[in-house]
Amino acid sequence: MKLFQQMLVAPAALGLLASGANAAELNINGVSDYAASADQVTSVTQFSDVYPTDWAYQALSNLVEQYGCVAGYPNGTFRGNRAMTRYEAAALLNACLDRITEVTDELRRLLEEFETELAILRGRVDGLEARVGELEATQFSTTTKLQGQADFFLGAVTYEDRNKCNNKGGDCNSDGTNMSYRYTLNLNTSFTGKDRLYTRLRAGNMANVWTQTDSYLADAKKGDNTLKIDKLWYTFPIGSEFTATIGALVENYYMIETPTRYKPILKAFKLGGYGSVLGASTGQGFGLQWRQDVDPGEAALNIAANYVADGGDGAKSDPKEGMFGENTDAYFLSQVGYGNRQWHVSALYSLKNAGQHCAVENARGRCIETSSGAKAAMGYSTPLAKDLGHPMHAFGLRGYWQPEDSGFIPTISAGVDFGYAEGEYRGNAEALKGWMVGLNWNDAFIEGNKLGLGFGSYSSYATDAKDVSTGDEANFAIEGYYDFQVTDNIKITPAIFWVDNAYGEAQTSGQNKFGGLVKTTFKF
């Protein structure tokens, strides 16, 4: 026996011989019977006393069926509970060594036959190891992944009657063709593999028609080309079903289950309606989510609650009162939902507080203009009133459904909101309403492309205001777009939209707006 075979077999032989019976227990006839049946067993099922429930069944099966070096007795039994004699151990070991020698000879023949190919593979592996080492030495981070996106916007708007609008003092001069951009860097960091530190850096130059109240794009970014951090939050699991989030720059909707499948052009249609319930601003906040632990594909229940105080450099209030001040622009949001990736329904409740004071009084000491800023925190576009009574209680429903296969039937997303508040000054909006429907056809005309159609109210609109007859405050908007996927990293989206009566009763005649644009997205 060669040296390497002796080294391979020695430990097994010692174990077998040590566990064997002593010479006094030797049964020569039994050993003869055992050896005589060595070529008769090809499957472990041939043993009448071996069952799949036996603890060594799989090991015995491998030895019999793969290596053919375990035999039983002529009567078809294996006698697994019987003590092994030293002679039986020697017979078993000899049979296995014969098989090992056969396998080794076959492997040697294959190694010689494919010697050239194996040498090439070894060279490639060495090259890959060198490249991996170089990447590890120069990689951005061992814990952080960087994803970037650049968006170009080329388009224009026109008014229903620009001359009439200008004659009545409306802002109708921003309808020239322009080109703008938004640049985004997403940094996702994980320290445990289950947590996430999210940092978003953004720059843009869209202080133009695309960031006006009545034509605000979902992807718009105001700015002066300065790259700055505009989102920063950390999320981590608590057990198997809870997730906690805390951040210095976070929005409430990051801390709930996404309630829609529609990705809009106009910001008013974002999140199933960016109005009284989900309209918000970035701030300091925290939240907790619970999601039922179920098998993939099954419907699950989810519950979430979170709180955000508006303002990146200290919560906004006048005077400064911190995150929990009486007059702080603050936003509590909760969600109860049920569904899976194909369909989902949810109910939402928000409590919004936006402190305000009288900015302008008339000769009689009556407030004729309140402080601004509350409207943005409340998330509504009309009215009439410059601010909303506070605090505001808002209720919303969201749902979506998508077909299993692409075709004529679209993915459907919808939402409806209602808001109620107590007005403090004349003209404060005290009731709001909003709704939207979004349709998407995946693989429309060409595989990988998407057709979108959205319509509904232009954000939430006032239906009642303090000491003022609101009249018909309802507004309307509609949009259509087509995502053309040029490559995996480049997408071109032509889109058109119409906004009707965006400001409610405060609308200037002729100010209704029609717009068109081409958005080009680069991902890297």
C-alpha positions as CSV (number, residue, x, y, z in Angstrom):
1,M,0.0,0.0,0.0
2,K,1.3,3.4,-0.9
3,L,2.2,6.0,1.7
4,F,-0.7,8.3,1.0
5,Q,-3.2,5.4,1.2
6,Q,-1.6,4.3,4.5
7,M,-2.1,7.8,5.9
8,L,-5.7,7.9,4.6
9,V,-6.6,4.6,6.1
10,A,-4.7,4.6,9.4
11,P,-7.2,6.6,11.5
12,A,-10.1,4.7,10.2
13,A,-8.4,1.3,10.8
14,L,-7.4,2.2,14.3
15,G,-11.0,3.3,15.1
16,L,-12.5,0.1,13.6
17,L,-10.0,-2.2,15.3
18,A,-10.3,-0.4,18.6
19,S,-14.1,-0.7,18.6
20,G,-14.1,-4.3,17.6
21,A,-14.7,-7.3,19.8
22,N,-11.9,-9.2,21.4
23,A,-10.6,-12.5,20.1
24,A,-12.8,-14.5,22.4
25,E,-15.9,-13.2,20.6
26,L,-14.6,-14.1,17.2
27,N,-17.1,-15.9,14.9
28,I,-15.2,-17.3,11.9
29,N,-18.4,-18.5,10.2
30,G,-19.9,-15.1,10.6
31,V,-16.9,-13.4,9.0
32,S,-17.0,-15.9,6.1
33,D,-20.7,-15.2,5.6
34,Y,-20.1,-11.5,5.7
35,A,-17.3,-11.6,3.1
36,A,-19.2,-14.0,0.8
37,S,-22.1,-11.6,0.4
38,A,-20.0,-8.6,-0.5
39,D,-21.0,-8.4,-4.1
40,Q,-24.7,-9.1,-3.6
41,V,-25.9,-5.7,-2.1
42,T,-26.4,-2.7,-4.4
43,S,-29.0,-0.8,-2.5
44,V,-29.6,-0.2,1.2
45,T,-33.2,-1.1,0.7
46,Q,-32.1,-4.8,0.3
47,F,-31.4,-4.9,4.0
48,S,-34.6,-6.1,5.7
49,D,-33.6,-4.7,9.1
50,V,-32.6,-1.2,8.0
51,Y,-35.2,1.6,7.9
52,P,-35.2,5.3,6.8
53,T,-35.8,6.3,10.4
54,D,-32.5,4.8,11.6
55,W,-30.0,7.5,12.6
56,A,-27.3,6.1,10.4
57,Y,-29.5,5.3,7.4
58,Q,-28.0,8.1,5.1
59,A,-24.4,7.2,5.9
60,L,-25.1,3.5,5.2
61,S,-26.9,4.4,2.0
62,N,-23.9,6.3,0.8
63,L,-21.4,3.5,1.6
64,V,-23.6,0.9,-0.2
65,E,-24.8,2.8,-3.2
66,Q,-21.9,5.2,-4.0
67,Y,-18.9,3.1,-2.9
68,G,-20.2,-0.4,-2.8
69,C,-18.1,-1.4,0.1
70,V,-20.6,-2.5,2.7
71,A,-22.2,-5.9,2.7
72,G,-24.7,-7.7,4.8
73,Y,-25.4,-11.3,5.7
74,P,-26.7,-14.0,3.4
75,N,-30.2,-13.8,5.0
76,G,-30.6,-10.2,3.8
77,T,-29.9,-8.5,7.2
78,F,-27.3,-5.9,8.2
79,R,-27.5,-6.4,12.0
80,G,-26.7,-2.8,12.7
81,N,-27.0,-3.1,16.5
82,R,-24.6,-6.1,16.7
83,A,-21.0,-5.4,17.9
84,M,-18.4,-5.6,15.1
85,T,-15.4,-8.1,15.5
86,R,-11.9,-7.1,14.5
87,Y,-12.1,-9.6,11.6
88,E,-15.3,-8.0,10.3
89,A,-13.8,-4.6,10.6
90,A,-10.8,-5.8,8.6
91,A,-13.0,-7.2,5.9
92,L,-15.0,-4.0,5.6
93,L,-11.9,-1.8,5.5
94,N,-10.3,-4.0,2.8
95,A,-13.4,-3.7,0.6
96,C,-13.5,0.1,1.0
97,L,-9.7,0.4,0.2
98,D,-10.2,-1.5,-3.0
99,R,-12.9,1.0,-4.0
100,I,-10.7,4.0,-3.0
101,T,-7.9,2.6,-5.2
102,E,-10.2,2.3,-8.2
103,V,-11.5,5.8,-7.7
104,T,-8.0,7.2,-7.3
105,D,-6.9,5.5,-10.6
106,E,-9.9,6.9,-12.4
107,L,-9.2,10.4,-11.1
108,R,-5.5,10.1,-12.1
109,R,-6.6,9.2,-15.6
110,L,-8.9,12.2,-15.8
111,L,-6.3,14.6,-14.4
112,E,-3.9,13.5,-17.1
113,E,-6.5,13.8,-19.9
114,F,-7.6,17.3,-18.9
115,E,-4.2,18.6,-17.8
116,T,-4.1,21.5,-20.2
117,E,-7.7,22.7,-19.4
118,L,-6.9,22.5,-15.6
119,A,-3.8,24.6,-16.1
120,I,-5.8,27.3,-17.9
121,L,-8.4,27.3,-15.1
122,R,-5.7,27.6,-12.4
123,G,-4.4,30.6,-14.3
124,R,-7.8,32.2,-14.4
125,V,-8.4,31.6,-10.7
126,D,-5.0,33.2,-9.9
127,G,-6.0,36.2,-12.0
128,L,-9.4,36.6,-10.4
129,E,-7.8,36.4,-6.9
130,A,-5.4,39.2,-7.9
131,R,-8.3,41.3,-9.2
132,V,-10.4,40.7,-6.1
133,G,-7.4,41.7,-3.9
134,E,-7.0,44.9,-5.9
135,L,-10.7,45.7,-5.6
136,E,-10.7,45.1,-1.9
137,A,-7.7,47.4,-1.5
138,T,-9.4,50.2,-3.5
139,Q,-13.1,49.7,-2.8
140,F,-15.2,52.7,-1.7
141,S,-16.3,51.0,1.6
142,T,-16.7,47.5,3.1
143,T,-20.0,48.5,4.6
144,T,-21.5,51.1,2.1
145,K,-23.0,50.8,-1.3
146,L,-23.3,53.8,-3.6
147,Q,-26.0,54.3,-6.1
148,G,-26.3,57.4,-8.3
149,Q,-28.9,59.0,-10.5
150,A,-29.0,62.0,-12.8
151,D,-32.3,63.4,-14.2
152,F,-32.6,65.9,-17.0
153,F,-35.9,67.7,-17.5
154,L,-36.6,69.5,-20.8
155,G,-40.0,71.0,-21.3
156,A,-42.5,73.9,-21.1
157,V,-45.9,74.9,-19.9
158,T,-48.6,77.1,-21.4
159,Y,-51.6,78.8,-19.9
160,E,-55.3,78.5,-20.9
161,D,-55.4,82.3,-21.4
162,R,-52.1,83.9,-20.6
163,N,-53.2,87.5,-21.5
164,K,-56.3,87.3,-19.3
165,C,-54.2,85.9,-16.5
166,N,-51.6,88.6,-16.7
167,N,-54.2,91.3,-16.9
168,K,-55.7,90.1,-13.6
169,G,-52.4,89.9,-11.8
170,G,-51.7,86.3,-12.2
171,D,-48.3,84.7,-12.4
172,C,-48.4,83.4,-15.9
173,N,-44.9,84.2,-17.2
174,S,-43.1,80.9,-16.6
175,D,-44.0,79.1,-19.8
176,G,-40.8,79.2,-21.8
177,T,-38.9,76.0,-22.7
178,N,-36.2,75.3,-20.2
179,M,-33.8,72.5,-19.2
180,S,-33.1,71.6,-15.6
181,Y,-31.5,68.8,-13.7
182,R,-31.5,66.9,-10.4
183,Y,-28.5,64.8,-9.2
184,T,-28.8,62.2,-6.5
185,L,-26.3,60.0,-4.6
186,N,-27.7,57.3,-2.4
187,L,-25.5,55.8,0.3
188,N,-26.7,52.6,1.9
189,T,-24.7,51.4,4.8
190,S,-25.1,48.2,6.9
191,F,-23.1,47.2,9.9
192,T,-24.9,43.9,10.7
193,G,-26.5,43.0,7.4
194,K,-30.0,43.7,8.7
195,D,-29.7,47.4,9.6
196,R,-29.5,50.3,7.3
197,L,-28.0,53.8,7.5
198,Y,-29.4,55.8,4.6
199,T,-27.8,59.0,3.4
200,R,-29.0,61.0,0.4
201,L,-27.1,63.8,-1.2
202,R,-28.8,66.0,-3.8
203,A,-28.2,69.0,-6.0
204,G,-30.5,70.7,-8.5
205,N,-31.3,74.0,-10.2
206,M,-35.1,73.7,-10.6
207,A,-36.2,77.1,-9.2
208,N,-38.5,77.4,-12.2
209,V,-41.9,76.3,-13.5
210,W,-41.3,72.7,-12.3
211,T,-41.3,73.8,-8.6
212,Q,-44.2,76.2,-8.8
213,T,-47.2,75.3,-6.6
214,D,-49.5,74.5,-9.5
215,S,-47.0,72.4,-11.6
216,Y,-44.7,70.9,-9.0
217,L,-43.0,67.7,-10.3
218,A,-42.6,64.6,-8.1
219,D,-38.9,64.6,-9.0
220,A,-38.2,68.3,-8.8
221,K,-35.4,69.7,-6.7
222,K,-35.0,73.4,-5.9
223,G,-31.6,74.7,-5.4
224,D,-28.6,76.7,-6.5
225,N,-26.5,73.7,-7.7
226,T,-25.2,73.0,-4.2
227,L,-24.8,69.4,-3.3
228,K,-26.0,68.8,0.2
229,I,-27.4,66.0,2.5
230,D,-31.2,66.1,2.4
231,K,-32.0,62.7,3.9
232,L,-30.3,61.0,6.8
233,W,-31.8,58.2,8.9
234,Y,-31.0,54.8,10.5
235,T,-33.3,51.8,10.6
236,F,-32.8,48.5,12.5
237,P,-34.7,45.4,13.4
238,I,-36.1,44.6,16.8
239,G,-36.7,40.8,16.9
240,S,-38.1,39.2,13.8
241,E,-41.2,41.4,13.2
242,F,-40.4,45.0,14.4
243,T,-38.4,47.7,12.7
244,A,-37.3,51.0,14.3
245,T,-36.2,54.2,12.5
246,I,-34.6,57.3,13.8
247,G,-33.3,60.2,11.8
248,A,-32.2,63.8,11.7
249,L,-33.5,64.2,8.1
250,V,-36.4,61.9,7.5
251,E,-40.0,62.0,6.1
252,N,-42.9,60.1,7.6
253,Y,-43.6,58.0,4.5
254,Y,-40.2,56.3,4.8
255,M,-41.5,54.7,8.0
256,I,-44.7,53.0,6.6
257,E,-45.5,50.3,4.1
258,T,-45.5,51.9,0.6
259,P,-49.2,52.4,-0.1
260,T,-49.1,52.7,-3.9
261,R,-47.5,51.2,-7.1
262,Y,-48.0,54.4,-9.1
263,K,-44.9,56.6,-9.7
264,P,-46.2,60.0,-11.0
265,I,-44.9,63.0,-12.9
266,L,-46.8,65.5,-10.8
267,K,-46.1,65.6,-7.1
268,A,-49.8,65.9,-6.3
269,F,-50.2,62.2,-7.2
270,K,-47.3,60.9,-5.1
271,L,-48.0,58.2,-2.6
272,G,-51.6,57.8,-3.7
273,G,-52.3,61.5,-3.2
274,Y,-49.8,64.0,-1.7
275,G,-52.3,65.9,0.4
276,S,-53.7,66.2,3.8
277,V,-52.6,62.8,5.0
278,L,-49.2,62.1,3.4
279,G,-48.1,65.6,2.3
280,A,-45.1,66.4,4.5
281,S,-41.7,67.9,4.9
282,T,-38.3,66.6,5.9
283,G,-37.4,66.9,9.6
284,Q,-36.3,65.2,12.8
285,G,-38.2,62.1,13.7
286,F,-38.6,58.5,14.7
287,G,-41.0,55.6,14.1
288,L,-41.8,51.9,14.7
289,Q,-43.1,49.4,12.3
290,W,-44.5,45.9,12.9
291,R,-45.1,43.4,10.0
292,Q,-46.6,40.0,10.5
293,D,-44.1,37.2,9.8
294,V,-45.6,35.0,7.1
295,D,-44.3,32.8,4.2
296,P,-43.3,34.7,1.1
297,G,-46.3,35.6,-1.1
298,E,-48.8,35.3,1.7
299,A,-50.8,38.4,2.8
300,A,-49.5,40.0,6.0
301,L,-50.8,42.6,8.5
302,N,-48.7,45.6,9.1
303,I,-48.9,48.5,11.7
304,A,-46.8,51.6,11.8
305,A,-46.6,54.9,13.8
306,N,-44.1,57.7,13.5
307,Y,-43.5,61.4,14.4
308,V,-41.5,64.1,12.5
309,A,-40.9,67.7,13.4
310,D,-40.3,69.9,10.4
311,G,-37.0,71.7,10.1
312,G,-33.5,70.4,9.5
313,D,-31.6,72.8,11.9
314,G,-34.0,72.7,14.8
315,A,-37.8,72.1,14.6
316,K,-39.7,75.1,13.1
317,S,-41.7,77.2,15.4
318,D,-41.9,80.8,16.4
319,P,-40.3,81.1,18.9
320,K,-38.1,78.0,18.7
321,E,-39.7,75.3,20.9
322,G,-37.9,72.1,19.7
323,M,-39.4,68.9,18.4
324,F,-42.3,68.8,20.8
325,G,-43.3,72.5,21.2
326,E,-46.9,73.6,21.1
327,N,-46.4,75.6,17.9
328,T,-43.8,73.3,16.3
329,D,-44.6,72.2,12.7
330,A,-45.1,68.5,13.7
331,Y,-46.6,65.5,12.0
332,F,-47.8,62.2,13.6
333,L,-48.6,59.5,11.1
334,S,-50.0,56.0,11.6
335,Q,-50.9,53.1,9.3
336,V,-52.8,49.8,9.4
337,G,-52.4,47.7,6.3
338,Y,-52.9,44.2,4.9
339,G,-51.7,42.6,1.7
340,N,-48.8,41.3,-0.2
341,R,-46.6,42.4,-3.1
342,Q,-49.5,41.9,-5.6
343,W,-52.2,43.8,-3.6
344,H,-52.4,45.9,-0.5
345,V,-55.0,48.1,1.3
346,S,-54.3,50.4,4.2
347,A,-56.0,53.0,6.4
348,L,-54.0,56.0,7.6
349,Y,-54.4,58.7,10.2
350,S,-52.3,61.8,10.7
351,L,-52.3,64.6,13.2
352,K,-50.6,67.8,11.9
353,N,-49.7,70.8,13.9
354,A,-48.5,74.0,12.3
355,G,-48.3,77.0,14.6
356,Q,-49.3,80.3,13.0
357,H,-49.8,83.9,14.1
358,C,-51.3,87.0,12.5
359,A,-48.9,88.6,10.1
360,V,-51.1,91.5,9.0
361,E,-53.9,93.3,10.8
362,N,-56.3,95.9,9.4
363,A,-57.2,99.3,11.0
364,R,-59.7,97.6,13.2
365,G,-57.1,95.1,14.6
366,R,-58.6,92.3,12.6
367,C,-56.2,89.7,11.2
368,I,-56.3,89.8,7.4
369,E,-53.2,87.7,6.7
370,T,-51.7,84.8,8.8
371,S,-48.1,83.5,8.9
372,S,-47.0,81.4,6.0
373,G,-45.3,78.0,6.2
374,A,-48.2,76.1,7.7
375,K,-49.6,75.2,4.2
376,A,-46.5,73.3,3.2
377,A,-46.5,71.3,6.4
378,M,-50.2,70.5,6.0
379,G,-49.8,69.4,2.4
380,Y,-52.6,71.0,0.5
381,S,-52.7,73.3,-2.6
382,T,-55.8,75.5,-2.5
383,P,-57.3,78.0,-1.3
384,L,-58.6,81.0,-0.6
385,A,-57.0,80.7,2.9
386,K,-53.3,81.2,3.3
387,D,-53.1,78.8,6.2
388,L,-54.9,76.0,7.8
389,G,-56.4,75.8,11.2
390,H,-54.5,73.6,13.6
391,P,-54.1,71.0,14.7
392,M,-55.5,69.1,11.7
393,H,-56.8,65.5,11.9
394,A,-56.7,63.7,8.5
395,F,-57.9,60.3,7.5
396,G,-57.0,58.4,4.3
397,L,-57.4,55.1,2.5
398,R,-54.9,53.7,0.0
399,G,-54.9,50.6,-2.1
400,Y,-53.3,48.9,-5.1
401,W,-53.7,45.8,-7.2
402,Q,-51.5,44.5,-10.0
403,P,-52.2,41.6,-12.4
404,E,-50.0,38.5,-12.3
405,D,-49.0,39.0,-16.0
406,S,-48.5,42.1,-18.1
407,G,-51.3,42.8,-20.6
408,F,-54.3,44.9,-21.3
409,I,-55.3,45.1,-17.6
410,P,-53.3,47.7,-15.8
411,T,-51.9,47.9,-12.3
412,I,-54.4,50.1,-10.3
413,S,-53.5,52.4,-7.4
414,A,-56.0,54.7,-5.7
415,G,-56.3,57.0,-2.7
416,V,-58.7,59.3,-0.9
417,D,-58.1,61.8,1.9
418,F,-60.3,63.9,4.3
419,G,-58.9,66.5,6.7
420,Y,-60.6,68.5,9.5
421,A,-59.2,71.4,11.6
422,E,-60.4,74.3,13.8
423,G,-59.6,77.6,12.2
424,E,-58.2,80.4,14.4
425,Y,-58.3,83.3,11.9
426,R,-60.7,84.3,9.2
427,G,-60.1,82.3,6.0
428,N,-58.3,79.4,7.7
429,A,-59.3,76.2,5.9
430,E,-61.2,73.9,8.2
431,A,-62.0,71.0,6.0
432,L,-60.1,69.4,3.0
433,K,-60.6,66.6,0.6
434,G,-58.5,64.9,-2.0
435,W,-58.4,61.8,-4.3
436,M,-56.5,60.2,-7.1
437,V,-56.3,57.1,-9.4
438,G,-53.2,55.9,-11.0
439,L,-52.9,53.3,-13.8
440,N,-49.8,51.5,-15.1
441,W,-49.4,49.1,-18.0
442,N,-46.1,47.2,-17.7
443,D,-44.4,46.0,-20.8
444,A,-46.6,48.4,-22.9
445,F,-45.8,48.0,-26.6
446,I,-42.3,46.9,-25.8
447,E,-41.1,44.6,-23.1
448,G,-39.5,46.6,-20.2
449,N,-41.4,49.8,-21.0
450,K,-44.3,51.3,-19.0
451,L,-47.3,53.4,-19.8
452,G,-48.8,55.6,-17.0
453,L,-52.0,57.6,-16.6
454,G,-53.0,59.4,-13.4
455,F,-55.9,61.7,-12.6
456,G,-57.6,63.2,-9.5
457,S,-57.6,66.3,-7.4
458,Y,-54.5,68.5,-7.5
459,S,-53.5,67.7,-3.9
460,S,-56.1,68.2,-1.2
461,Y,-58.5,71.2,-1.6
462,A,-60.4,73.2,0.9
463,T,-64.2,72.5,1.3
464,D,-64.7,74.8,4.2
465,A,-63.0,77.8,5.7
466,K,-63.6,80.0,8.8
467,D,-66.0,82.8,8.3
468,V,-65.7,82.5,4.5
469,S,-67.9,80.9,1.9
470,T,-65.6,78.6,0.0
471,G,-67.8,78.0,-3.0
472,D,-66.6,75.3,-5.3
473,E,-63.0,74.7,-4.2
474,A,-62.6,71.5,-6.2
475,N,-59.6,71.2,-8.5
476,F,-58.5,68.6,-11.0
477,A,-55.3,67.3,-12.7
478,I,-54.5,64.6,-15.2
479,E,-51.2,63.3,-16.6
480,G,-49.9,60.7,-19.0
481,Y,-46.3,59.4,-19.5
482,Y,-44.4,56.6,-21.2
483,D,-41.2,55.1,-19.8
484,F,-38.9,54.0,-22.6
485,Q,-36.1,51.9,-21.3
486,V,-33.2,52.5,-23.6
487,T,-30.7,50.4,-21.7
488,D,-30.6,49.0,-18.1
489,N,-29.2,52.3,-17.0
490,I,-30.9,54.9,-19.3
491,K,-34.6,55.7,-19.4
492,I,-36.4,58.4,-21.4
493,T,-39.9,59.5,-20.2
494,P,-42.0,61.9,-22.3
495,A,-45.0,63.2,-20.4
496,I,-47.9,65.7,-20.6
497,F,-50.2,67.1,-17.9
498,W,-53.1,69.5,-17.4
499,V,-53.9,71.3,-14.1
500,D,-57.3,72.9,-13.7
501,N,-58.2,75.4,-10.9
502,A,-55.2,74.5,-8.8
503,Y,-55.8,77.4,-6.4
504,G,-59.5,77.0,-5.9
505,E,-61.4,80.3,-5.5
506,A,-58.0,82.1,-5.4
507,Q,-57.5,81.0,-9.0
508,T,-56.8,83.8,-11.4
509,S,-58.9,83.5,-14.6
510,G,-56.9,82.0,-17.4
511,Q,-54.3,80.4,-15.0
512,N,-55.2,76.7,-15.8
513,K,-52.0,75.1,-17.1
514,F,-51.0,72.6,-19.8
515,G,-47.4,71.2,-19.7
516,G,-45.1,68.8,-21.4
517,L,-41.7,67.5,-20.8
518,V,-39.1,64.9,-21.5
519,K,-37.3,63.4,-18.6
520,T,-34.1,61.5,-19.1
521,T,-32.8,59.3,-16.3
522,F,-29.2,57.9,-15.9
523,K,-28.6,55.4,-13.2
524,F,-25.1,54.2,-12.1
